[in-house]
Structure formats: C-alpha cells, structure tokens
C-alpha cells in the first residue's frame, strides 16, 4: 500500500510540473491580451479568465481579478455580470475561510439573480450559502438552504444541479454520522456527473464516498475511491484537490495505525494548503496531525498542533473543528496529569457539540427524507398558496376585526344597563374602523414585518420569550430617504396590530409632508394616536408601547433614548440626546423594553450592559437566559442590530 502511495506522489509531482508550465504560458497570454484591449466588455471577460486561471493555485490573485471584474461590471451597468462577479468573490472568500465576507457577497449575488429570475444561478447561491452554514456547524440552517436549492433545481429540471444539492444533503448525513445514507446521496451525485463527463465533480464525489467508507472502517473501499479521486485531480492539475486527497489518505493510514506514513501525508498536504493560503484546510490538517502526534506519544507537539488548529477554528467559525480540538486537548492534558485543564477543555467540547447537534437540529435533519420526496402536486399547492398570499392577508385581517366586533357585541349583551351607550360607541367604532380600512389597507404592504433593514444592518438578533408561531414585533418602512423603525409591544397580542401599523405609517408620512423632514417632533402625533384612537381604546386593559427610531443615510435618531444604547468606538454608550448620531461599520444598536416599562426597564438595561462585552453572535442566548432567570414578562424584549 505504501508503494502505491509513493508512486502516486511521484506521478502527481510530474503532472503538476507540466501543467504548471502550461498554465504560466496561458496566464502570460491573458495578461498581454488585457493590456491591449480597450472594450470594457472584453476586459471583463479576460479578467474572469485570469481569475479562473488562479482559482486553484493562488486564492488572493484570483480574488483581486474578480474584484476588478466587479468594478468593470458596475461601470457597464450589466446586472448579470455584476451578479456573477459577486458570486465568484463570495466563493473565493469561502475557500480562504473568510465566511462572513463570503456570505455578504453571495447574498448580493442572490438578490440580483432573484431580480433577474435566474433560477439556476439562484439555486447555486442557495447551495453555497448552505455550505457556509455547514462550516459554521449550523446544520439545520445549512439543510434549509440545501433544500431550497434542490427545489429550484427540480423546478427547472436541472439534473446536474439536482446532483449538486444531493451531494450537499449527503454531507449533512455525513456530519450526522449516518454514513450509509451519506454514501447513498454521494453515489447519486457521482452517477450524474459520470454520465455528464464532469471529471472534477466525479473526483469530489469519489472523495466524499471514500471519506464515508473510512468512517465505516471499510478501508479497502475507501482507498479505492481515494485513488480514483487522486488520479482525476492529478490529470487536471488541481493542486488543492491533490492536497485534500493526500490529507485524507493520511487519515486512512492513521485508522490503520500506520502512524509514520499518516504523518508524512498530512505534512505534505499542510505545506500545499499553506502555499495556497487556505486557512480552512490548514485548520483541518493541523487537527489531523495533532491526532497522529498524540497517538505517537508526542504529547507536547500534539498540544501545540491542536492549539494552532483551535485558534484558527475560533477565528473563522469552524465549530466542528473547535469541538474536536477541545476533545483532543482534554485527552492530552489527561496524559500530562493536568486534570484541571483536561476538564476545562472537555467541558468546552461538550458545550460546542451540544450547540451543533441540539434537539431542534436533529429533528429538522430527521425530516430530510420526507422533504426530499415531495412531489409535483405539493409544489403546485405551494405555488398557489404563494399567489393567494395577499388574499389570505386580507382574510386574516377581516377575521381579526370580526373577533373585535364579536367581543364588543358580547360586552353589549352582558352589560344591559349600558346597552344604549355601548351601541352608540360600537357604531362610532365601526364607522371609524371601516373608514380607515377603505383608505389605508394598501399601506400594509409598505410596512415590513422583519429585521432586514436593507443597507443599514449586517446582522441582528432578538431575545424574547416567544409564543408559538408568534411573528416579530419589529416593523419598518421606507419613505423618501428616511427609514422609520419601531417595536409595537402589547401586554396581550391583539387582532388590530396591522391596523395600528398602517396608522403609524400614515402619521409619519403626513408629518414629513407637513414639516419637510422627519425628527423627534413626530413623537407627539404618535403618542396622541396611541392615547386617543378609538380602536386602541377599545382594547381596554391591553397596554401598548411604541419604541421607534429613525434611520437617515448613515445616521440614527434615537426617539426613545431611555430604551436604547450603543456600542460605538469600542465603548458602551447610553445617550440621552435625540440628536442624529453617525453609524459606523461594527457599531451595535441596542433596543429594549416591555409594555409595562416601569417594572422591568432597569433590569433590561443591566442585561444589555452585561452582554455588551461579548461577541455579537453570542449575546442573544445569554440575554434570553437573563430574561428567563429574572422572570420578566413575556413581552419583555432586547434587540440588537449590527451595522
């Protein structure tokens, strides 16, 4: 077996050397052509060819060419070219382990593909975003995007795309340690690409199948598929592929207890990954080398290797590697009799492992097969439901208003002594309600019920004890250059939430028309509305609070300063002024409150201050735990928006 591996390594070197000479000649020709071309369209084409030429040998150069191509595409004003550049930039960042930058660019591409109705390309974006979440250990989120991709590919009858999605879904089974099921999906992907003659995809599928066989202990089968993959990557001159297979063969030797051979293959792979500046692959390989060193009894060297891998995993968000390194470091410190450190690392391993495969994630993954087998009839029903969305919205609103009318009618019947007076009030309320509906129902479509405030925030979270299927309480709408954002909090949910929202919309728009700009003066008519409107009054003991703020260009106006705080310039700031504040990349805006703000506000403010020093992605869970432990009311909330 060792002899076969040495021969493969020699062949790899020879082929890569010849391919390298050919590639350099091709790159020189492209660079010469780029200097001579005057047409922006031709320059874009040449830049993409140069980017592709470097895609497997120098990630940074490839990325620079894609960025230049993006600049040209924007100048040309061709959306399809802009989207393609964003897509490739996102994929380049992914290979470099810069997952957040990757996600940002992929989402930009997806937005344009959706606008252009490019279903196949949009499906590819969904699949790539799923890959990012898989690397982050968010398997349920990854599965959601993979299934979206699968649905889109099936919708247009794209067999090759269906295979790509199947491969991605197989990876979820692999990380779930359901290896037979993973092999089933991987082989489907393999067969599709063998029929299409897609050699590179065949190599990737063979590698995936081999990895699954390796975990099952079927080493002969694993080696067969690894060598098949290695031969293809050799023939194509793809150095990253050769390095990955060498790393995997190292893992195969480790399983067979051939430790010296394993370390040699991992070391070769590590050097290639480092030359490519692939932080993600370096991270995995260092973990693999640490395992070999630990098995050899070289504990101190193993600790250093695991620690380097762990630091990189934390930096780029590879949760599965972070979990494994903590486990192996615990084993190392047991061997050195440092049981305190051993326990600490083991606790970290358990915590991360539980966060990756919690019960909610497992339940979603168990539903995979059912979703995978959905037929055309169900898809038609979903399409019909989508078309009827507007009608359903109106129906739900009407039903909600009916509940209000019925409730008021019952009150009239019960309170016989006030019957005449109640009937008069009911008539006034009915007239007021229908007058507003007829004038303003269209405004409901202007108010967004989501946290996605486009162009301002890159991430957000809300900590609130939500009831089943409860929609977010956060709303926003855009008018001219102002984005008006607000939380509507009620002690008890009511059927008039949409009614309240489009009245808020009317008040804000009317204020801008009368005053020419939007400022803190808008609070007065909003407060009067919440105090005097007949519909709000009809809700009786329900306590309703409004927590608004305004966004204008790159500024924010704090309309509820007692309920807001900021992380700016590296400091936690509570501002009592209503003046416009500049927002800068990395700033965090905190908003918190409850319908009964007097009893809980001090506690919520303390919670926000205590979580501010943590990483943004970790703040939500801690805030929610505080809300639960302090036994705050169900409508108490904390929200954070990162610029």
Secondary structure by P-SEA (a helix, b strand, c coil): caaaaaaaaaaaaaaaaaaaaaaaaaaaaaaaaaaacccaaaaaaaaaaaaaaaccccaaaaaaaaaaaaaaaaaaccaaaaaaaaaaaaaaaaaacaaaaaaaaaaaaaaaaaaacaaaaaaaaaaaaaaaaaaacaaaaaaaaaaaaaaaaaaaccaaaaaaaaaaaaaaaaaacaaaaaaaaaaaaaaaaaaacaaaaaaaaaaaaaaaaaaacaaaaaaaaaaaaaaaaaaaccaaaaaaaaaaaaaaaaaacaaaaaaaaaaaaaaaaaaacaaaaaaaaaaaaaaaaaaacaaaaaaaaaaaaaaaaaaacaaaaaaaaaaaaaaaaaaacaaaaaaaaaaaaaaaaaaaccaaaaaaaaaaaaaaaccaaaaaaaaaaaaaaaaaaaaaaaaaaaaaaaaaaaaaaaaccaaaaaaaaaaaaaaaaaaaaacccccccccccccccccccccccccccccccccccccccccccbbbbbbbbbcccccaaaaaaaaaaaaaaaaaaacccccccaaaaaaaaacccccccccccbbbbbbbbbbcccbbbccccccbbbbcccbbbbbccccbbbbcccbbbbbbccccccccaaaaaaaaaaaccccccaaaaaaaaaaaaaccccccbbbbbcc
